[in-house]
Amino acid sequence: MSTKFSVAIDSETGNERTVKELDMIPNGDKRLKHLQCPICGCSLSFRHSGVNQACFATKKNIEHAENCELRVQYENAKRQIRQTGEEDVRLTNKMRLSRAYYWYLQISRQLDLDAGVEPKKRIRSKKSTPKSRHKDDKTVVVSTAKLIPKITGESTISEEQIQGRRVPTARKQPSTLIESDVNQTINFGGILEDVIVESNHIWLVISSADVKKRVIINEAALNLAPVNFTELMATLKSRLKSLGKNPIFSCVIETIPSSKEGSIQCMIRDVSDILINGKAVSVYLAKLNQNK
């Protein structure tokens, strides 16, 4: 059962391990194999961030102690989705921007928490149903294909067939990007550290937790831009130096294998997908000019 606590105990060393710390460790590392609940000591597994946030969960057939405050209630599920096969879905610009904007809000909130700033409380409706659902004999199993997000190419299913179905897009930062994230369409974000403008492409240097990653805007993407995007990014580069606080970059990108073994190259296919502090680049620069 998934839980919402942020710390586990390493049973071999007795040290505390945080979600943020473990999310930077690749799958298979021995530090992920000996985790325990900090209250009742039951065995835990770790789930890396991707479509959902990183979290701890009890191992199969393991439960928290009856009196453990981290124990999660559950009920039997009325239906269970079983994924069979895959279907490609071409994300529209609106879908990509909504994902990038949501990721910007999440990163901004986390940065505030790290800096000790209390975020604004969001009003949530109280859930009346338990957090976790288990399958039993009465559970109806529904078979459906897993929807794979794409930036380019054609959808293999129509818009009508997408309605009401999730198109999962992993949310990543430079510090949480791992080898298995290659050849995917992901929601990427972090602090914009630098803009490197070259003859036929642009590099954006993005950072999180002291880890930096370059994101490339290649010549094809620049040629498709509705404005002189190279000039726009050169202006942004010049303004970065005078900012007291670097802005947050977020965008839906593609990850492809790099020529350097074991590394990933991050590529932007459409420059209109880029958000700086939750705004299009031109809008962000216009606002900076107004505040001069």
BASETI-896396 format. One record per residue: residue number from 1; residue in one letter; x, y, z of N, C-alpha, C in turn. Coordinates in steps of 0.001 Angstrom, whole numbers, plus 500000, padded with zeros to 6 digits. Layout:
N
     k   r   n_east   n_north     n_up   ca_east   ca_north    ca_up   c_east   c_north     c_up
   NUM   A        X         Y        Z         X          Y        Z        X         Y        Z
...
This chain:
292
     k   r   n_east   n_north     n_up   ca_east   ca_north    ca_up   c_east   c_north     c_up
     1   M   500834    498797   500000    500000     500000   500000   500865    501247   500000
     2   S   500560    502194   499151    501338     503424   499067   501124    504284   500307
     3   T   502140    504987   500702    502048     505870   501844   502607    507238   501488
     4   K   502303    508226   502327    502682     509599   502023   503803    510113   502921
     5   F   504492    509229   503666    505582     509710   504511   506846    509866   503682
     6   S   507756    510691   504149    508915     511071   503327   510234    510483   503791
     7   V   510224    509694   504880    511466     509146   505431   511300    507658   505716
     8   A   512329    506860   505408    512379     505443   505769   513714    505187   506474
     9   I   513829    504026   507089    515051     503655   507798   515789    502575   507013
    10   D   517101    502761   506839    517945     501730   506243   518264    500716   507337
    11   S   517752    499479   507198    517896     498486   508265   519341    498042   508463
    12   E   520200    498231   507453    521593     497813   507581   522434    498830   508350
    13   T   522146    500117   508127    522960     501161   508762   522233    501901   509878
    14   G   520891    501815   509868    520104     502559   510848   519910    504016   510484
    15   N   520417    504426   509322    520296     505819   508891   518940    506090   508259
    16   E   518525    507341   508328    517286     507751   507654   517557    507977   506179
    17   R   516596    507594   505344    516678     507825   503898   515433    508587   503474
    18   T   515614    509722   502812    514472     510530   502376   514070    510178   500953
    19   V   512833    510491   500616    512331     510272   499253   513192    511020   498250
    20   K   513517    512274   498566    514299     513110   497653   515678    512509   497405
    21   E   516297    511972   498449    517623     511369   498340   517583    510101   497497
    22   L   516609    509229   497752    516537     507938   497062   516111    508076   495607
    23   D   515393    509152   495284    514931     509333   493903   516095    509593   492950
    24   M   517254    509974   493494    518431     510213   492661   519268    508945   492474
    25   I   518872    507867   493158    519614     506603   493094   518969    505691   492062
    26   P   519729    505096   491135    519136     504242   490093   518553    502949   490656
    27   N   517621    502350   489912    517049     501059   490285   518156    500018   490419
    28   G   517994    499099   491359    518977     498038   491538   520040    498352   492564
    29   D   520139    499613   492975    521140     499983   493981   520792    499317   495316
    30   K   521799    498819   496028    521563     498086   497273   520938    498964   498364
    31   R   521094    500290   498240    520502     501190   499230   518975    501206   499176
    32   L   518397    500631   498112    516944     500577   497975   516366    499263   498498
    33   K   517230    498338   498936    516775     496977   499251   516503    496723   500729
    34   H   516898    497628   501604    516775     497362   503044   516058    498505   503752
    35   L   514916    498887   503214    514173     500017   503772   513065    499529   504694
    36   Q   512859    500258   505792    511833     499899   506763   511012    501120   507153
    37   C   509781    500855   507581    508924     501915   508113   509576    502504   509359
    38   P   509633    503831   509494    510278     504446   510665   509502    504243   511969
    39   I   508252    503750   511879    507442     503577   513081   507314    502109   513483
    40   C   506827    501254   512547    506577     499862   512913   507644    498900   512395
    41   G   508524    499363   511485    509623     498523   511013   509279    497535   509915
    42   C   508084    497637   509297    507751     496714   508206   508586    497039   506966
    43   S   508796    496025   506109    509644     496202   504927   508979    497099   503894
    44   L   509782    497982   503295    509271     498922   502300   510034    498791   500988
    45   S   509358    499135   499912    510025     499287   498621   509961    500759   498254
    46   F   510750    501155   497254    510779     502561   496838   510367    502672   495376
    47   R   509486    503621   495089    509021     503858   493721   509551    505202   493250
    48   H   510347    505174   492181    510927     506406   491646   509849    507307   491041
    49   S   510178    508587   490955    509262     509532   490326   509160    509251   488841
    50   G   508024    509545   488306    507776     509349   486875   506465    510016   486574
    51   V   505449    509244   486257    504107     509795   486095   503608    510305   487450
    52   N   503897    509542   488512    503539     509951   489868   504803    510358   490630
    53   Q   504589    511016   491763    505722     511429   492576   506379    510214   493223
    54   A   507658    510342   493517    508379     509261   494193   507755    509011   495565
    55   C   507751    507739   496003    507142     507421   497290   507635    506075   497805
    56   F   507359    505802   499076    507591     504497   499666   506291    503700   499605
    57   A   506416    502382   499552    505239     501511   499580   505620    500218   500280
    58   T   504647    499599   500943    504922     498312   501571   505160    497266   500491
    59   K   506021    496293   500784    506299     495234   499828   505088    494312   499701
    60   K   505080    493482   498651    503957     492584   498388   503690    491688   499597
    61   N   502396    491595   499966    501925     490770   501091   502447    491238   502449
    62   I   502954    492484   502497    503418     493074   503758   502499    494245   504118
    63   E   502174    494369   505379    501350     495481   505837   501982    496123   507069
    64   H   501629    497391   507301    502050     498058   508523   501366    497384   509717
    65   A   501956    497535   510882    501341     497009   512102   499982    497669   512320
    66   E   499093    496951   513023    497727     497440   513231   497701    498836   513855
    67   N   498639    499094   514772    498637     500378   515481   499543    501424   514833
    68   C   500107    501119   513657    500999     502068   512980   500180    503189   512352
    69   E   500567    504415   512637    499801     505566   512117   499963    505742   510612
    70   L   500927    505044   510017    501132     505135   508566   500367    504061   507798
    71   R   499624    503241   508513    498824     502202   507863   497739    502850   507019
    72   V   497509    502324   505817    496529     502887   504890   495294    501990   504836
    73   Q   494128    502597   504948    492880     501853   504802   492701    501416   503351
    74   Y   491960    500336   503117    491681     499932   501743   490304    499290   501631
    75   E   489795    499247   500412    488523     498579   500123   488698    497774   498840
    76   N   487745    496930   498550    487809     496139   497330   487398    496988   496133
    77   A   488170    496886   495058    487910     497687   493852   486742    497115   493060
    78   K   485912    498012   492509    484807     497561   491660   485306    497120   490293
    79   R   486396    497742   489835    486990     497318   488569   488489    497563   488602
    80   Q   489194    496838   487784    490647     496964   487705   491031    497059   486229
    81   I   491890    498028   485921    492340     498218   484544   493549    497328   484285
    82   R   493470    496518   483262    494611     495691   482853   495088    496194   481490
    83   Q   496332    496601   481428    496866     497169   480186   497434    496084   479290
    84   T   496943    496053   478074    497416     495078   477085   497813    495831   475825
    85   G   499094    495812   475496    499561     496522   474311   499692    498015   474551
    86   E   500090    498726   473497    500307     500168   473579   499721    500866   472363
    87   E   499299    502119   472560    498821     502953   471459   499436    504339   471606
    88   D   499913    504891   470494    500543     506213   470515   499494    507315   470499
    89   V   499743    508345   471296    498865     509524   471320   499724    510751   471079
    90   R   499415    511494   470026    500151     512725   469750   499563    513833   470607
    91   L   500363    514329   471552    499901     515393   472448   499733    516695   471668
    92   T   498597    517338   471821    498380     518634   471187   499186    519688   471952
    93   N   499346    520859   471334    500079     521947   471995   499413    522330   473306
    94   K   498091    522322   473333    497354     522647   474552   497642    521627   475651
    95   M   497677    520339   475303    497975     519285   476277   499392    519422   476816
    96   R   500331    519759   475925    501723     519889   476353   501900    521093   477281
    97   L   501262    522211   476935    501385     523417   477756   500748    523238   479127
    98   S   499607    522562   479188    498950     522352   480482   499820    521490   481387
    99   R   500494    520487   480805    501397     519644   481586   502612    520441   482063
   100   A   503182    521253   481168    504351     522059   481525   504010    523078   482613
   101   Y   502825    523670   482519    502426     524675   483516   502216    524023   484879
   102   Y   501578    522855   484909    501364     522154   486170   502702    521786   486803
   103   W   503672    521350   485999    504983     520978   486507   505716    522208   487047
   104   Y   505544    523351   486377    506124     524603   486884   505587    524907   488285
   105   L   504284    524761   488490    503686     525028   489800   504247    524092   490862
   106   Q   504432    522816   490501    504966     521835   491444   506414    522167   491834
   107   I   507227    522514   490834    508630     522854   491105   508713    524124   491955
   108   S   507904    525122   491614    507892     526383   492356   507523    526146   493819
   109   R   506537    525306   494038    506097     524995   495400   507205    524283   496176
   110   Q   507899    523340   495522    508967     522602   496187   510140    523524   496534
   111   L   510458    524451   495634    511536     525410   495903   511196    526298   497098
   112   D   509927    526686   497202    509492     527486   498347   509643    526698   499648
   113   L   509258    525418   499606    509375     524572   500799   510836    524414   501214
   114   D   511715    524209   500210    513151     524061   500493   513741    525327   501094
   115   A   513164    526484   500710    513664     527767   501214   512994    528175   502529
   116   G   512100    527314   503025    511420     527599   504282   510236    528526   504145
   117   V   509773    528740   502906    508609     529603   502667   507350    528749   502711
   118   E   506406    529135   503540    505163     528382   503663   504297    528620   502425
   119   P   503989    527570   501645    503169     527762   500439   501718    528071   500785
   120   K   501031    528681   499857    499610     528967   500056   498835    527652   500132
   121   K   497950    527582   501101    497181     526361   501281   496110    526259   500199
   122   R   496012    525052   499632    495002     524804   498614   493792    524132   499247
   123   I   492619    524577   498849    491387     523990   499391   491121    522680   498670
   124   R   491056    521604   499439    490807     520282   498860   489526    519706   499454
   125   S   488795    519013   498635    487617     518325   499149   488078    517041   499834
   126   K   487513    516760   500996    487925     515584   501753   487473    514313   501054
   127   K   488402    513367   500905    488053     512107   500257   487231    511258   501217
   128   S   486131    510725   500693    485275     509881   501520   485620    508408   501345
   129   T   486421    508095   500325    486783     506703   500065   488220    506441   500487
   130   P   488557    505210   500833    489942     504887   501220   490929    505173   500106
   131   K   492214    505285   500465    493237     505634   499491   493619    504468   498586
   132   S   493492    503240   499100    493985     502085   498358   492865    501088   498108
   133   R   492859    500487   496925    491826     499520   496575   492449    498199   496151
   134   H   491903    497112   496637    492406     495787   496321   491411    495026   495455
   135   K   491915    494116   494664    491082     493301   493791   490530    492096   494564
   136   D   489249    491725   494293    488702     490490   494836   487918    489775   493738
   137   D   487155    488750   494091    486437     487939   493091   485372    488733   492342
   138   K   484848    489797   492951    483786     490582   492316   484327    491724   491458
   139   T   485641    491917   491478    486235     493012   490708   486168    492711   489215
   140   V   485627    493661   488456    485541     493518   486992   486875    493960   486389
   141   V   487468    493097   485582    488746     493415   484938   488477    493986   483550
   142   V   488988    495201   483302    488808     495873   482010   490153    495924   481297
   143   S   490217    495358   480099    491462     495371   479321   491496    496597   478413
   144   T   492603    497305   478429    492764     498477   477573   494239    498674   477266
   145   A   494526    499362   476183    495925     499600   475793   496495    500777   476578
   146   K   497773    500711   476879    498468     501818   477523   498699    502921   476501
   147   L   498361    504151   476855    498521     505279   475947   499921    505873   476113
   148   I   500681    505924   475022    502054     506422   475039   502093    507827   474446
   149   P   502477    508852   475224    502492     510223   474699   503616    510441   473695
   150   K   503312    511174   472624    504296     511525   471600   504128    513002   471250
   151   I   505237    513640   470852    505163     515037   470399   504957    515086   468892
   152   T   505657    514213   468178    505549     514183   466714   504849    512901   466276
   153   G   504530    512822   464985    503891     511622   464449   502378    511681   464581
   154   E   501731    510623   464166    500274     510551   464189   499790    509692   465351
   155   S   498591    510030   465858    497978     509188   466884   497450    507919   466242
   156   T   497562    506816   466969    496999     505567   466460   495540    505412   466866
   157   I   495057    506333   467725    493649     506317   468105   493078    507720   467944
   158   S   491770    507819   467838    491113     509111   467618   490931    509857   468932
   159   E   490597    511153   468831    490390     511974   470027   489231    511440   470862
   160   E   488200    510885   470189    487046     510338   470909   487455    509160   471788
   161   Q   488420    508377   471304    488861     507200   472057   489751    507574   473244
   162   I   490308    508800   473226    491176     509243   474318   490360    509744   475500
   163   Q   489135    510219   475246    488306     510836   476279   488167    509924   477497
   164   G   488462    510503   478674    488296     509768   479912   489427    508812   480230
   165   R   490469    508780   479399    491602     507885   479633   492860    508707   479933
   166   R   493698    508187   480796    494932     508896   481164   495984    508733   480086
   167   V   496672    509841   479789    497862     509791   478928   499030    510174   479838
   168   P   499650    509192   480502    500652     509492   481524   501932    510093   480952
   169   T   502380    511195   481535    503630     511844   481140   504521    511976   482372
   170   A   505670    511325   482359    506574     511371   483509   507045    512796   483761
   171   R   507159    513167   485048    507645     514492   485431   509063    514340   485971
   172   K   510012    515013   485326    511419     514829   485673   512141    516169   485817
   173   Q   513202    516153   486641    514154     517243   486753   515544    516658   486490
   174   P   516553    517498   486275    517903     516959   486019   518373    515958   487076
   175   S   518032    516206   488336    518493     515327   489411   517748    514003   489481
   176   T   516599    513893   488804    515814     512657   488865   515802    511900   487537
   177   L   516532    512413   486543    516592     511753   485236   517515    510540   485329
   178   I   517025    509358   484944    517829     508140   485005   517855    507466   483634
   179   E   518710    506463   483474    518936     505826   482172   517659    505278   481548
   180   S   516759    504754   482348    515534     504148   481813   514551    505179   481253
   181   D   514856    506472   481418    513979     507528   480885   514241    507817   479406
   182   V   515147    507091   478769    515494     507339   477377   514351    506908   476449
   183   N   514263    507580   475291    513241     507294   474273   511824    507487   474808
   184   Q   511632    508564   475535    510309     508870   476081   509966    510340   475847
   185   T   508671    510619   475933    508192     511999   475984   507918    512295   477448
   186   I   508644    513269   478019    508517     513546   479452   508277    515029   479701
   187   N   507769    515309   480887    507554     516675   481350   508800    517060   482139
   188   F   509586    517992   481622    510899     518287   482184   510943    519710   482712
   189   G   511650    519905   483821    511740     521255   484359   512865    521416   485361
   190   G   513124    522656   485739    514174     522984   486699   514526    524458   486590
   191   I   515627    524843   487223    516080     526232   487188   516852    526488   485897
   192   L   516508    527565   485192    517222     527950   483972   518512    528665   484366
   193   E   519650    527986   484182    520945     528538   484586   521607    529366   483487
   194   D   521451    528925   482227    522149     529612   481141   521496    529288   479810
   195   V   521719    530161   478834    521286     529956   477444   522529    530068   476576
   196   I   522821    529034   475804    524004     529024   474936   523526    529033   473483
   197   V   523701    530153   472819    523239     530308   471442   524388    530007   470493
   198   E   524206    528999   469636    525207     528642   468633   524636    528861   467235
   199   S   525424    528567   466203    525059     528936   464831   523719    528352   464371
   200   N   523469    527070   464676    522233     526456   464178   521425    525741   465253
   201   H   521767    525936   466515    520992     525346   467602   521242    526127   468890
   202   I   520415    525834   469888    520497     526526   471180   520494    525479   472291
   203   W   521363    525694   473282    521378     524850   474470   520777    525620   475636
   204   L   519892    524979   476402    519402     525540   477654   519990    524702   478785
   205   V   520630    525351   479738    521232     524644   480870   520248    524699   482035
   206   I   519733    523520   482426    518718     523418   483466   519314    522692   484666
   207   S   518974    523149   485874    519548     522518   487065   518471    522196   488097
   208   S   518807    521225   488954    518030     520922   490160   518931    520138   491091
   209   A   518885    520461   492368    519694     519782   493394   521165    519672   492984
   210   D   521716    520772   492463    523135     520852   492066   523493    519952   490885
   211   V   522505    519428   490192    522742     518626   488981   522284    519444   487773
   212   K   523174    519553   486765    522838     520330   485574   522653    519421   484367
   213   K   521717    519810   483496    521450     519053   482280   521198    520020   481134
   214   R   521812    519731   479978    521586     520562   478792   520389    520052   477995
   215   V   519564    520975   477552    518422     520657   476691   518654    521369   475364
   216   I   518532    520635   474256    518840     521216   472952   517577    521613   472188
   217   I   517643    522807   471582    516651     523226   470582   517389    523158   469261
   218   N   517090    522154   468436    517889     521960   467218   517413    522857   466074
   219   E   518094    522758   464955    517817     523625   463808   516401    523439   463280
   220   A   515930    522196   463282    514575     521924   462779   513525    522653   463612
   221   A   513676    522635   464935    512729     523320   465815   512795    524835   465636
   222   L   514017    525365   465446    514179     526813   465236   513557    527256   463914
   223   N   513675    526416   462882    513104     526754   461571   511583    526789   461606
   224   L   510985    526003   462503    509525     525944   462607   508958    527025   463527
   225   A   509842    527750   464221    509396     528775   465166   508692    529913   464430
   226   P   507572    530431   464971    506821     531499   464306   507518    532852   464347
   227   V   508510    533005   465228    509262     534268   465343   510751    533947   465280
   228   N   511572    535002   465277    513017     534798   465326   513380    534368   466746
   229   F   513290    533075   466975    513454     532557   468339   514895    532668   468823
   230   T   515848    532587   467903    517254     532718   468283   517511    534086   468905
   231   E   516945    535119   468294    517106     536473   468826   516412    536610   470180
   232   L   515259    535969   470301    514495     536001   471553   515303    535364   472691
   233   M   515941    534230   472385    516720     533539   473407   518015    534277   473741
   234   A   518583    534975   472756    519770     535797   473019   519417    536927   473989
   235   T   518214    537497   473829    517738     538536   474743   517551    537970   476146
   236   L   516980    536757   476197    516777     536112   477496   518117    535868   478188
   237   K   519121    535435   477424    520453     535174   477977   521029    536450   478604
   238   S   520885    537578   477906    521428     538839   478412   520708    539303   479678
   239   R   519407    538964   479776    518639     539385   480946   518903    538489   482161
   240   L   519303    537237   481916    519550     536313   483020   520610    536841   483986
   241   K   521616    537505   483419    522732     537988   484228   522300    539035   485253
   242   S   521248    539780   484921    520814     540866   485804   519716    540445   486786
   243   L   519237    539203   486660    518177     538742   487540   518753    538318   488888
   244   G   518061    538662   489951    518513     538234   491265   518225    536764   491512
   245   K   517192    536251   490849    516775     534867   491025   516461    534273   489656
   246   N   517145    533187   489298    516915     532582   487993   515512    531983   487894
   247   P   514900    532071   486710    513525     531593   486546   513448    530069   486425
   248   I   512215    529570   486472    511959     528133   486333   511586    527822   484886
   249   F   512261    526842   484315    511969     526357   482973   511108    525101   483086
   250   S   510087    524984   482226    509317     523737   482143   508860    523541   480705
   251   C   508845    522287   480258    508497     521989   478867   508352    520479   478708
   252   V   507465    520070   477811    507379     518653   477436   508425    518410   476353
   253   I   509334    517480   476615    510464     517241   475714   510547    515766   475335
   254   E   511460    515459   474437    511759     514068   474101   513161    513728   474577
   255   T   513348    512501   475034    514678     512032   475439   515159    510998   474424
   256   I   516372    511170   473953    516949     510249   472974   518337    509826   473446
   257   P   518843    508683   472958    520189     508256   473370   521238    509267   472932
   258   S   522207    509511   473800    523308     510407   473485   524482    509605   472948
   259   S   525368    510278   472204    526573     509615   471698   527479    509181   472845
   260   K   527322    509850   473996    528079     509480   475185   527374    508319   475864
   261   E   528067    507207   476034    527469     505982   476558   526812    506202   477919
   262   G   525563    505707   478008    524852     505770   479281   524186    507098   479583
   263   S   524282    508057   478680    523670     509358   478939   522478    509592   478022
   264   I   521711    510604   478365    520474     510928   477638   520564    512345   477099
   265   Q   520114    512527   475854    520012     513877   475303   518558    514313   475358
   266   C   518328    515508   475861    516979     516063   475978   516745    517034   474828
   267   M   515633    516850   474116    515386     517634   472906   514007    518285   472931
   268   I   513971    519560   472556    512709     520292   472424   512292    520269   470963
   269   R   511098    519777   470694    510611     519666   469319   509868    520908   468848
   270   D   509216    521605   469788    508392     522768   469439   508679    523876   470447
   271   V   509233    524993   469992    509633     526072   470909   508436    526728   471593
   272   S   507246    526599   471014    506060     527193   471637   505640    526444   472889
   273   D   506268    525278   473137    505969     524511   474352   506740    525021   475562
   274   I   507755    525870   475355    508629     526303   476450   507919    527328   477331
   275   L   507967    527085   478647    507447     528043   479620   508578    528499   480537
   276   I   508656    529792   480763    509604     530375   481715   508787    531021   482814
   277   N   508931    530509   484029    508074     530924   485146   506595    530850   484786
   278   G   506243    529790   484060    504846     529545   483713   504308    530373   482570
   279   K   505198    531113   481861    504761     531972   480755   505562    531665   479495
   280   A   504976    531957   478338    505715     531845   477086   506923    532783   477138
   281   V   507979    532431   476406    509232     533203   476482   508996    534676   476169
   282   S   508246    534984   475105    508005     536375   474711   507223    537130   475788
   283   V   506251    536447   476398    505449     537085   477457   506313    537338   478691
   284   Y   507164    536377   479019    508059     536520   480180   509002    537713   479986
   285   L   509589    537836   478778    510504     538951   478500   509770    540286   478520
   286   A   508538    540299   477989    507747     541544   478001   507466    541997   479420
   287   K   507207    541041   480300    506935     541383   481696   508201    541905   482369
   288   L   509359    541329   482013    510617     541834   482563   510852    543290   482143
   289   N   510539    543593   480898    510720     544966   480390   509800    545949   481084
   290   Q   508596    545493   481444    507659     546361   482145   508145    546684   483554
   291   N   508880    545744   484137    509333     545922   485522   510673    546624   485635
   292   K   511221    547082   484514    512523     547793   484546   512435    549061   485360
